[in-house]
Amino acid sequence: VRPMEDNARRSRRDLIQNIAIVALSLSAVLLFAQSQIYNLISGQDPLGDQFSGSASVDATLQQTPLTAPVRVAVTGAYTRYGACLTTDAESFSDLGLLLKESLGSAGSLTACRGRDFLTALNSTSVYYDFLSPLPLSILAKLVGGDSAADSVSARHLVLSVGSGAVSLYTWDGEDDFRFCQVPPVSADDMTAIASNCTFGAAAFAMDQKDPTYSRIAPYSLLLEEQPDLPVLSAANPLSSTDQVLTSLGFNPSTKNRYTDSGGTEIIREADRSLQIEPDGTVIYQSSGVSLGISAADDVPTLSEAVDGCTALLRRLLGDQSGEAALYLEAVSQAGETTVLRFGYHADGVPIYFSDGGAAAEVTLAGVSVTELSLRFRQYTDSGETSLLLPLRQALAIAAAGREGAELSIGYADGGASVSAQWLAE
């Protein structure tokens, strides 16, 4: 009997062991599956990361065309026309193609004087203002073209007819004026564009005889008919912060997550941290390679840096910005460090913050993101129209302020209601 009892005990023990082994195996499979599901959600590939050294941004997002606000003025034989547009607007397409061809064929740019730049505006010409200086290679990218001129930056550009030829003039907004001829663009092309322009009438401050205009920047572009711009409602769209954590590669279920006395949510891991402030500002810092962009080499080109960081910010922001969109304000590179600054605009009209800060800033060490900040803001049309001061009143106020300030229209975000207004910059 005892041998039979011993056999029974062994059978029960073996059965229990087998059940335990199966349960542990199933648990391991579930844990592995769960981790893979999280990695898929967060856009990370753990095996890929071991080889690349960083989590790359989705390539489809990185290929999304870059756009920006741009002010334009077209000068014909008798008058000027002007508008505030975006580089993806249909009404900008012909002017964009013209600039694309010009930047693609521009030779070596030679230094010139500021008066040469302003004189070029008085000929048959097309003027472009991208609001802040950017490398010519990035400006070419904005109009769908290519240029190797990373070392030259410009905010203002003019294509102007002179002596039967067309020249390109560039100005960074400070003291760097340059020009070169662009043979592929003909005087006939420029004349045709000026003749077919459908923008409203416009003038530069330097066109006016009233001495008051001489106290503001001569290139201040003033539209004859003031635009009807909506009052925007502004709010923090972050109802849940889990999406931010996931997009930056953090596990939303992490235990290293707490809220401080000021309401800022803080997440810390070995070599990185994330702060989400009550107003919707997100600040990411890392000393490792947890988050990065795609590039052919260890240090990205300016174009790769712009593409990768724009895609990363778009992934973070999603469709939460409402009527506004991000645009590139500045990019600079020194050694392995690349710094990019972004702003918001609403249909080509820039939105500035009352504290003078950026909408977003990204710092790269090679291809790794070491610092990132993003203000989550959602702008919606309130149904009301911004009340702009009459031009003469705005001019008087600007002239009484800082001598030589540029007069323009923009949004100033200082609270829940954001109106368009005259700005003297």
C-alpha positions in Angstrom: 0.0 0.0 0.0 2.8 2.4 1.0 4.5 2.2 -2.5 1.1 3.1 -4.1 0.7 6.1 -1.7 4.2 7.2 -2.5 3.5 7.0 -6.2 0.3 9.0 -5.7 2.2 11.7 -3.7 4.8 11.9 -6.4 2.1 12.2 -9.1 0.4 15.0 -7.2 3.7 16.8 -6.6 4.7 16.5 -10.3 1.2 17.8 -11.3 1.6 20.8 -9.1 5.1 21.5 -10.4 3.9 21.2 -14.0 1.0 23.6 -13.2 3.4 26.1 -11.6 5.8 25.9 -14.6 2.9 26.5 -17.0 1.7 29.4 -14.9 5.1 31.0 -14.7 5.6 30.5 -18.5 2.2 32.2 -19.2 3.1 35.0 -16.9 6.4 35.6 -18.6 4.7 35.6 -22.0 2.1 38.1 -20.8 4.7 40.3 -19.4 6.7 40.2 -22.6 3.6 40.9 -24.6 2.7 43.8 -22.4 6.1 45.3 -22.7 6.0 45.0 -26.5 2.6 46.6 -26.6 3.9 49.5 -24.6 6.9 49.8 -26.9 4.6 49.8 -29.9 2.4 52.5 -28.4 5.4 54.7 -27.4 7.0 54.3 -30.8 10.1 52.6 -29.4 11.9 49.6 -30.8 14.1 48.2 -28.1 16.2 46.1 -30.5 16.5 49.0 -32.9 17.6 51.3 -30.0 20.4 49.0 -29.1 21.9 49.6 -32.6 20.9 53.2 -33.3 21.5 54.6 -29.8 18.3 56.6 -29.8 14.6 56.3 -30.4 13.9 57.8 -33.8 10.9 59.9 -34.8 8.4 58.3 -37.2 9.7 58.7 -40.7 6.3 59.6 -42.1 6.0 62.5 -39.7 9.5 63.5 -40.6 8.6 63.8 -44.3 5.7 66.2 -43.6 6.4 69.4 -45.6 7.7 72.3 -43.5 5.6 75.5 -43.7 6.0 79.0 -42.3 4.3 82.5 -42.3 5.6 84.9 -44.8 4.9 88.6 -45.7 5.1 89.4 -49.4 5.1 92.6 -51.5 4.9 92.6 -55.3 6.0 95.8 -57.0 4.9 96.6 -60.6 5.3 99.6 -62.8 2.8 101.7 -60.9 2.0 100.3 -57.5 2.7 97.7 -54.8 0.6 94.8 -53.6 1.0 92.9 -50.4 -0.3 90.1 -48.2 0.4 88.0 -45.1 0.4 84.4 -46.2 1.8 80.9 -45.4 4.2 79.1 -47.6 1.7 76.4 -48.3 -1.1 78.8 -49.3 -2.3 78.5 -52.9 -1.9 82.2 -53.4 1.8 81.9 -52.6 2.5 79.0 -55.0 3.8 81.2 -57.9 5.9 83.3 -55.7 7.2 80.2 -53.9 8.3 78.6 -57.3 10.0 81.8 -58.2 12.0 81.9 -55.0 12.7 78.1 -55.3 14.2 78.6 -58.7 16.2 81.6 -57.6 17.7 80.0 -54.4 18.5 76.9 -56.4 20.5 78.8 -59.0 22.0 81.5 -56.8 25.7 81.8 -57.0 28.1 83.3 -54.5 26.4 86.1 -52.6 28.5 89.3 -52.5 28.2 91.9 -49.8 26.2 95.1 -50.6 24.9 98.1 -48.7 21.6 98.5 -47.0 20.6 101.3 -49.4 21.1 98.8 -52.3 18.6 96.5 -50.7 16.0 99.2 -50.2 16.6 100.6 -53.8 15.9 97.1 -55.2 12.4 97.4 -53.7 11.6 100.3 -56.1 12.1 98.2 -59.2 9.8 95.5 -60.5 10.3 93.1 -57.6 9.0 90.5 -55.2 9.8 90.9 -51.5 9.7 88.1 -49.0 9.8 88.5 -45.2 10.1 85.3 -43.2 9.8 87.1 -39.8 13.1 85.9 -38.5 16.5 85.0 -40.1 17.0 81.4 -41.3 19.7 79.7 -43.3 19.1 79.9 -47.0 19.1 76.1 -47.1 16.1 76.1 -44.8 14.4 78.9 -46.7 14.8 76.9 -49.9 13.3 73.9 -48.1 10.3 76.0 -47.2 9.5 76.5 -50.9 10.3 72.9 -51.8 13.8 73.5 -53.1 17.4 72.9 -52.3 20.3 75.2 -51.5 23.7 74.4 -49.9 24.0 77.9 -48.4 23.9 77.0 -44.7 26.4 79.7 -43.8 24.2 82.6 -45.0 21.0 83.5 -43.2 18.3 85.8 -44.3 15.0 87.1 -43.0 14.2 89.5 -45.9 14.8 88.6 -49.6 14.1 90.6 -52.7 14.1 89.5 -56.3 14.5 92.7 -58.3 14.9 93.6 -62.0 17.8 95.9 -62.8 19.5 96.6 -66.2 17.5 93.8 -67.8 18.6 91.1 -65.3 17.2 89.8 -62.1 19.2 89.9 -58.9 18.6 88.3 -55.5 19.2 90.5 -52.4 19.2 89.0 -48.9 19.3 90.7 -45.5 19.4 89.0 -42.1 17.6 91.9 -40.4 20.8 93.2 -38.8 23.8 94.3 -40.8 24.4 91.5 -43.3 23.3 92.5 -46.8 24.2 90.4 -49.9 23.2 90.0 -53.5 23.9 88.0 -56.6 22.3 87.6 -60.1 20.0 84.7 -60.8 20.2 84.1 -64.6 17.3 81.5 -64.9 14.8 84.1 -63.8 14.0 86.7 -66.5 12.8 90.3 -66.3 9.7 89.1 -68.3 8.9 86.5 -65.6 9.0 89.2 -63.0 6.9 91.6 -65.1 4.3 88.8 -65.7 4.1 88.0 -62.0 3.6 91.7 -61.1 1.0 92.2 -63.8 -1.0 89.2 -62.6 -0.9 89.9 -58.8 -4.3 89.9 -57.1 -3.2 91.0 -53.6 -4.5 94.2 -52.1 -2.6 97.5 -52.4 0.3 97.9 -49.9 3.2 100.3 -49.2 6.4 100.4 -47.3 6.9 103.1 -44.7 9.7 104.5 -46.9 7.1 105.2 -49.7 5.3 107.8 -47.5 6.0 111.5 -47.5 4.6 112.1 -44.1 7.7 112.6 -41.8 6.0 110.5 -39.1 6.7 107.4 -41.2 10.4 108.2 -41.2 10.5 107.3 -37.5 9.6 103.7 -38.0 11.6 101.0 -40.0 11.5 101.9 -43.7 10.7 98.3 -44.6 7.5 98.2 -42.4 4.9 96.7 -44.8 1.6 98.4 -44.4 -1.5 97.0 -46.1 -4.0 99.5 -47.4 -6.9 97.4 -46.2 -6.6 96.1 -42.7 -7.2 92.4 -42.4 -10.2 91.0 -40.5 -8.5 88.8 -37.9 -10.5 86.8 -35.3 -10.1 87.1 -31.5 -8.6 83.8 -30.4 -9.5 81.9 -27.2 -6.4 80.3 -25.7 -6.3 77.4 -23.3 -4.2 74.6 -22.0 -5.4 71.5 -23.9 -3.7 68.9 -21.7 -6.5 67.1 -19.9 -4.3 64.0 -19.6 -0.6 63.9 -19.5 -0.2 60.2 -20.3 0.0 60.9 -24.1 3.0 63.3 -23.4 4.8 60.5 -21.5 4.1 57.9 -24.1 5.3 60.2 -27.0 8.6 60.8 -25.1 9.1 57.2 -24.4 8.1 57.2 -20.7 5.9 54.5 -19.2 2.7 56.2 -18.0 2.5 53.6 -15.2 5.9 54.5 -13.8 6.2 54.8 -10.1 8.7 57.5 -10.5 6.0 60.1 -11.0 4.7 62.7 -8.5 3.2 66.2 -8.3 4.9 68.9 -6.3 3.3 71.6 -4.2 3.0 74.0 -7.1 1.1 71.5 -9.2 4.0 70.5 -11.5 4.0 66.9 -12.4 7.5 65.4 -12.3 8.8 62.1 -13.8 12.4 61.1 -13.2 14.3 58.1 -14.7 18.0 57.2 -14.6 19.3 59.7 -17.2 16.3 61.9 -17.9 13.4 63.9 -16.4 10.1 65.4 -17.5 8.2 68.3 -15.9 4.6 69.1 -16.9 3.6 72.5 -15.5 0.0 73.5 -14.7 -0.1 75.9 -17.6 0.7 73.1 -20.1 4.4 73.8 -20.5 6.4 70.6 -20.9 10.2 70.5 -20.1 12.3 67.4 -21.0 15.9 67.0 -20.1 18.3 64.0 -20.7 22.0 63.2 -20.4 21.6 60.0 -22.4 20.3 58.7 -25.7 16.7 57.9 -24.8 15.2 60.2 -27.4 16.6 61.2 -30.8 16.1 62.0 -34.4 17.1 60.2 -37.6 20.2 61.4 -39.4 22.7 59.8 -41.9 25.6 60.7 -39.6 26.3 61.3 -35.9 25.7 65.0 -36.3 22.6 65.9 -38.3 22.6 68.4 -41.1 20.5 71.5 -40.5 17.8 70.1 -42.7 17.7 66.8 -40.8 17.6 68.6 -37.5 14.7 70.7 -38.6 12.8 67.8 -40.1 13.4 65.5 -37.0 12.5 68.1 -34.4 9.5 69.4 -36.3 8.2 65.8 -36.5 8.9 65.2 -32.8 7.0 68.4 -31.8 4.1 67.5 -34.1 3.9 64.1 -32.6 3.8 65.6 -29.1 1.3 68.3 -30.0 -1.0 66.3 -32.3 -4.1 68.3 -33.3 -4.3 70.1 -30.0 -3.2 73.5 -31.2 -6.5 74.3 -32.8 -6.3 77.3 -35.3 -2.6 77.7 -34.8 0.5 75.8 -36.1 4.2 75.7 -35.1 6.8 77.3 -37.4 10.6 77.5 -37.2 11.9 80.8 -35.9 15.6 80.0 -35.6 18.2 77.2 -36.0 21.9 77.2 -35.2 24.6 74.7 -35.0 28.0 74.7 -33.2 30.0 71.5 -33.3 27.7 68.7 -32.3 25.1 71.0 -30.7 22.1 72.1 -32.6 19.5 74.5 -31.1 16.1 75.1 -32.7 13.4 77.6 -31.7 9.7 77.5 -32.8 6.8 79.9 -32.6 3.0 79.6 -33.2 1.2 81.4 -36.0 -2.5 81.6 -36.9 -3.0 81.7 -40.7 0.3 83.5 -41.2 0.0 85.9 -38.3 2.6 85.3 -35.6 1.6 84.7 -32.0 4.0 86.2 -29.4 4.0 85.4 -25.7 4.0 88.3 -23.3 7.1 86.9 -21.5 9.1 86.9 -24.8 9.5 83.1 -24.7 9.3 80.6 -27.5 6.5 78.1 -28.2 9.1 75.4 -28.3 12.8 74.9 -28.1 14.9 71.8 -28.8 18.6 71.2 -28.1 20.4 68.3 -29.8 23.7 66.7 -28.9 24.4 64.9 -32.1 21.1 63.3 -32.8 20.1 62.9 -29.2 17.5 65.3 -27.7 19.1 66.7 -24.5 16.6 69.5 -23.8 13.1 70.1 -25.1 10.4 72.6 -24.0 6.9 72.9 -25.5 4.0 75.2 -24.5 0.8 73.3 -25.1 -1.7 76.0 -26.3 -5.0 75.6 -28.1 -6.2 78.5 -30.1 -9.9 78.7 -31.3 -11.8 81.3 -33.1 -14.0 83.1 -30.6 -16.4 84.4 -33.3 -15.3 88.0 -32.6 -13.1 90.2 -34.7 -10.0 91.9 -33.4 -10.3 95.7 -33.2 -7.2 97.1 -34.6 -6.3 100.8 -34.1 -6.5 103.0 -37.2 -3.1 103.0 -38.9 -2.4 106.7 -38.2 -3.0 106.2 -34.5 -0.8 103.1 -34.4 1.8 104.9 -36.3 1.8 107.8 -33.9 2.2 105.5 -30.9 5.0 103.5 -32.6 6.8 106.7 -33.7 6.7 108.0 -30.1 8.3 104.8 -28.9 11.6 103.3 -30.0 13.1 105.0 -33.0 13.3 102.7 -36.1 10.9 100.0 -34.8 9.2 97.9 -37.3 5.4 98.3 -37.3 3.5 95.1 -38.0 0.4 93.1 -37.0 0.5 90.1 -34.7 -1.1 88.3 -31.8 0.1 88.9 -28.2 -0.8 85.9 -26.0 -1.1 87.0 -22.4 -4.1 85.1 -21.2 -7.4 83.4 -22.2 -8.3 85.9 -24.9 -5.8 86.8 -27.6 -6.4 89.7 -30.0 -4.5 90.8 -33.1 -2.9 94.2 -32.6 -0.2 96.5 -33.9 3.3 95.6 -32.7 6.4 97.8 -32.7 9.3 95.4 -32.7 
